[in-house]
């Protein structure tokens, strides 16, 4: 009986350890004061692919990492356009902008160069597997069958919830905005992050 009890206790302990390592720790959204996970990603700027490095960008100043569901969809298009319009103000504040979504790099090459959206002003990175989003505690939802973008093309990638992280040069998160929890519009993410980097 005691052996059985010991074995059961061991199993429960092992399971709780695994849950802490791979479940709770992964799903908790990062907040102000947390150290931002460093990542490299395949990205596009003005239609040209390159390797984006958060570490290298932070060496120059604060970075606005904004996650969004998909290129060529209503709110995401408005958000990208607003970031492009305000890009010079972010640059004047010494900040870098990087958009991250589940789109593949081919879609992002078009989106990053599109004069209506990113307009070649800032880079967007591909997180097709959702690993970067997961490291920030964000859960990618699976694609919905038959869903199409504004161009009529089927969306076959997962969606990352609209969330913006303002990261200081020291690598710590200064602020987080989430449309889901803060109930703010796509363009509010731009205005709020700009106000913060300007105040640094």
N, C-alpha and C positions, 0 to 999 in steps of 0.2 A: 504493500500500500504506500509506504513512504517513497519507494523507488518510483512508483507510478506518479505520485504527487510531485516528486522532484523533477521528473521528466516533463510533466505538464507545465510546471512553473518555468522550466528552461525554455520550452516552446513559446510560451506567452512572452517571456522576456526577449527572446530572439526576434519574434514577430514585431514587438513594439520598437525594437532597435531598428529593424528594417524600415518600418513605417516612418520613424523619425528621420532616417537617412534619406529615404527615397520618396516619401509621400508628403508629410507635413512641411518639411524643410523646402521641398521643391514648389509646393503650391502656395506658400505664403508670399503675397506680393510685397516687394521691397518698399521701404518707406524712407522718409527723411532721416538722414544720419547714417543709413546703411552704406556699406562700401559697394559701389557699382561693379558688377561682374565685367571684367575686361573681355572683349571679343574682337575677332577679326571676321570680316564677312565679304562675300562677293558683292560688289556694289556698282552703281552706274551714275555717272555725272555727265550730263549733256549727251547721253547716248553712248558714252565710252565706258567700258568695264574697267574696274580696278579693284584692288584689295583694300578695303577700309579697315583701319586699325584704330580702335578706341584709345588705346594706350598712346599712340603717336598724336592723336588729336588732342588729348588731355594735356599733353606736354606744351601745347600752344595756348591753352585756355579752357574755359568751361565748354561743355558739350551738351546740346539738347538732343536727346535720343527720343524720337517719337515713334511709337508703334501705332500702326493703323491697319484696318481690316483688308483693304484691297485697292489697288490702283484702278482708275476708271470706274469709280462708284461715287455717288453723290457727295457725301460728307468728306470722304478722303480727297476728292478732287478739289473741294473748297478749301480744305486744310492745306494741301500742297500749294495751291495758288496763293493763299495768304502768307505762307512761309516764303515763297518766292518774292512776293511783293515787299516783304519786310526784311529780306536777306541782308541788305546793306546796313540796316540798323543792328542786326545781330553781329555782323562783321565789325561794325564800329565798337561794339561792346566786347569784342574779342572772342565771340562765341562761334562754335561750329554747329551746324545742323546736320543730323542724319536721320532719315526716315527708314523704318524697318517694317517689312510686311512679309506675308507668305508667298507673294508673287515670285515667279521665276525670273531670272535675269533678263530673258528676252522681253518680257512685258515691261520690266523696269527700264530697259534701254529706251524704249519708246516713250514711256511715261516721264523719264527724267529729262528728255529733250523737248517734250511737248510744250509749246509756248503758252498753252492754256493752263498748265499745271506747274510742274517743277521749273520749266522754262530754262533748263540748264544752269540754274542758280545754286542748287545744292544737291547733294548725293542722296540716293535711296538704295538700301541694301536688301538683299534677299535672305529670308530666314524660312526657306521652304519646309524644312523639317520641324520648325518651331523650337529649336534648341536654345536660341538666344532669348526668345520670349520666356521660355521655361526657366532660364537662369535668373530672370527678373521676377519670377513668380507669377507669370501670366500664362493662362491656359488657352491654347489654340483650339478653336472649335472646327469640326470637320466641314468640308464643303457641302453645300446643299444641291442636290440633284436638280438640274435645269436652271439654276440661277445664272443670270447673264449680267455683263457689265453694260455701261452706257453705250458701248459700240456694238452691242448685240453678241459679244463673244462669251462663250460659256466660262464660268468661274469654277475651275477644278482644283483650287488650292484651299487650304485651311485659313481661318480668319483669326487674327490676333486682336483682342479688344483694344479700343482706342485709349492709349495711355502714354503720357509724356513724362520723361524723367529729365530734370535739369541736374547735371552732374558738375560739381566743382572741379577745379584744376587738381585738387588733392585726391580726386577719385571718389569722394563721398557725395551721396545724393542730397541735393539742396531742397528739391521739391518734387512732388509727384502729383499729376492730375489724371483723373480717370473719368471718362464720360459716363461710365456705368455707375460709379459711386458718387461722383461730384455733380452729376447732372449738368454738365456744361457742353456747349456746342463744339463742333470741330474747330472752328476759328478761334474760340476762346482759348484753346490750347496754345495757339500762336501768341495771342496778346498777353496771356499770363506768363509764359516762358520768357517773352521779350522783356517784360517789366522786371522779372527777377534778374536776368543777366545784366540789364542796364544798371541795377542797383548794387551789383557786386563791386 
